[in-house]
Amino acid sequence: MTNQLTSLLNIKHPIIQAPMFLVSNVDMVKAAMLCGIAGCIPALNYRTVDELKVAIKELKAAKPKDGAFGFNLIVNKSNVKYKAQLETICELGCDFIITSLGNPEETIISAHKAGIKVFCDVVDLKFAKKVEALGADAIIAVNSKAGGHRGGKSPKDLIEELCENCAIPIISAGGVGCKADIDKMLSYGAAGVSVGSLFIASEESNVTNEYKQACVDYGENDIVMTQRISGTPCTVINTPYVQKIGTQQTWLESVLNKHKSLKKWVKMIRFSIGMNATKNAATKATYKTVWVAGPSIEYTKAILPVKEIIRRLVN
Ligand SMILES: Cc1cc2nc3c(=O)[nH]c(=O)nc-3n(C[C@H](O)[C@H](O)[C@H](O)COP(=O)(O)O)c2cc1C
């Protein structure tokens, strides 16, 4: 099919394999591109800029004529590698950047000079208008069904509100598990979809088999929001370990979080502990099973190659 997103990225189907911290990798994106969709990797999945360079070169070499690849950049101060990542991506090139958290202005200016499109994560109209005014090429509308740091509005409400008030294409992120879901998002006015959780249990993904199998065994009713990872509510599978540690901030944290001069440090410590726990759970055998995923794992019935997941999604 041809629509705003397929034309923008020169791809066959209006689908982006969404960036997922610790999960996405070059093999997943290569497989996605070969199926005629776009793939995106968080730049933070690379420890160093040199590793990021290797990934960009590999993807450029593997890119077919109807595939596209991009990187996700966290553009606020919490990402100390932001400047170096942006410089590297603009120097070596890619098709698009997805920005999250913070003001994307600098990214938009630099990326456009390098001929790279910029799509911005957005959860409400106010921020959508802001990124549109800054020159974003499209909006990633993160809804209440998304995995990770989800938004507050239903897919329909968010897409319709953004389509009515913004002129740039709206790409819906969250809650897509099958072709009918894609058709629904397009019928609300979206130009395409960004799909994450469905690809966690892909053969190519970086995470442990236990994490992938959990996406098969658990379903949408097993997804809960926790504040115990980054401090910002995030969706995780409600494993016995998550039930044991609880999903709310501890009493001490919530007291310290209200303290004017301490709250910044409490947030940073929580972020660092949470990220470590998630990393260990995703990449090592551990009983501390904090597995990030969204309700669309309901559609994950087996661990499959990316190619097969996409075949089912477009058929
Ligand atoms: C395990 C996991 C990790 C994620 N990491 C990131 C990330 O690093 N950056 C980002 O912008 N979004 C991240 N997301 C959100 C996705 O890019 C996408 O918006 C979301 O997965 C769409 O919802 P879905 O899971 O229902 O398909 C993550 C989502 C999941 C499930």
Ligand as a Chemical Component Dictionary entry (heavy atoms), coordinates in Angstrom:
data_LIG
# 
_chem_comp.id                   LIG 
_chem_comp.type                 NON-POLYMER 
_chem_comp.pdbx_formal_charge   0 
_chem_comp.three_letter_code    LIG 
# 
loop_
_chem_comp_atom.comp_id 
_chem_comp_atom.atom_id 
_chem_comp_atom.alt_atom_id 
_chem_comp_atom.type_symbol 
_chem_comp_atom.charge 
_chem_comp_atom.model_Cartn_x 
_chem_comp_atom.model_Cartn_y 
_chem_comp_atom.model_Cartn_z 
_chem_comp_atom.pdbx_ordinal 
LIG C1  C1  C 0 10.534 -3.594 26.232 1  
LIG C2  C2  C 0 10.240 -2.218 25.706 2  
LIG C3  C3  C 0 11.243 -1.268 25.667 3  
LIG C4  C4  C 0 10.991 0.005  25.131 4  
LIG N1  N1  N 0 12.014 0.905  25.045 5  
LIG C5  C5  C 0 11.810 2.111  24.435 6  
LIG C6  C6  C 0 12.887 3.026  24.241 7  
LIG O1  O1  O 0 14.030 2.766  24.599 8  
LIG N2  N2  N 0 12.610 4.213  23.642 9  
LIG C7  C7  C 0 11.344 4.538  23.197 10 
LIG O2  O2  O 0 11.146 5.632  22.653 11 
LIG N3  N3  N 0 10.310 3.689  23.384 12 
LIG C8  C8  C 0 10.519 2.487  23.964 13 
LIG N4  N4  N 0 9.480  1.602  24.091 14 
LIG C9  C9  C 0 8.171  1.947  23.498 15 
LIG C10 C10 C 0 8.101  1.456  22.039 16 
LIG O3  O3  O 0 9.023  2.147  21.223 17 
LIG C11 C11 C 0 6.691  1.579  21.441 18 
LIG O4  O4  O 0 6.230  2.901  21.577 19 
LIG C12 C12 C 0 5.713  0.627  22.130 20 
LIG O5  O5  O 0 6.302  -0.635 22.262 21 
LIG C13 C13 C 0 4.436  0.507  21.307 22 
LIG O6  O6  O 0 3.504  -0.255 22.001 23 
LIG P1  P1  P 0 3.351  -1.853 21.861 24 
LIG O7  O7  O 0 4.372  -2.422 22.777 25 
LIG O8  O8  O 0 1.957  -2.126 22.270 26 
LIG O9  O9  O 0 3.608  -2.233 20.430 27 
LIG C14 C14 C 0 9.697  0.332  24.657 28 
LIG C15 C15 C 0 8.681  -0.638 24.724 29 
LIG C16 C16 C 0 8.932  -1.900 25.226 30 
LIG C17 C17 C 0 7.845  -2.916 25.250 31 
# 
loop_
_chem_comp_bond.comp_id 
_chem_comp_bond.atom_id_1 
_chem_comp_bond.atom_id_2 
_chem_comp_bond.value_order 
_chem_comp_bond.pdbx_ordinal 
LIG C1  C2  SING 1  
LIG C2  C3  SING 2  
LIG C2  C16 DOUB 3  
LIG C3  C4  DOUB 4  
LIG C4  N1  SING 5  
LIG C4  C14 SING 6  
LIG N1  C5  DOUB 7  
LIG C5  C6  SING 8  
LIG C5  C8  SING 9  
LIG C6  O1  DOUB 10 
LIG C6  N2  SING 11 
LIG N2  C7  SING 12 
LIG C7  O2  DOUB 13 
LIG C7  N3  SING 14 
LIG N3  C8  DOUB 15 
LIG C8  N4  SING 16 
LIG N4  C9  SING 17 
LIG N4  C14 SING 18 
LIG C9  C10 SING 19 
LIG C10 O3  SING 20 
LIG C10 C11 SING 21 
LIG C11 O4  SING 22 
LIG C11 C12 SING 23 
LIG C12 O5  SING 24 
LIG C12 C13 SING 25 
LIG C13 O6  SING 26 
LIG O6  P1  SING 27 
LIG P1  O7  DOUB 28 
LIG P1  O8  SING 29 
LIG P1  O9  SING 30 
LIG C14 C15 DOUB 31 
LIG C15 C16 SING 32 
LIG C16 C17 SING 33 
# 
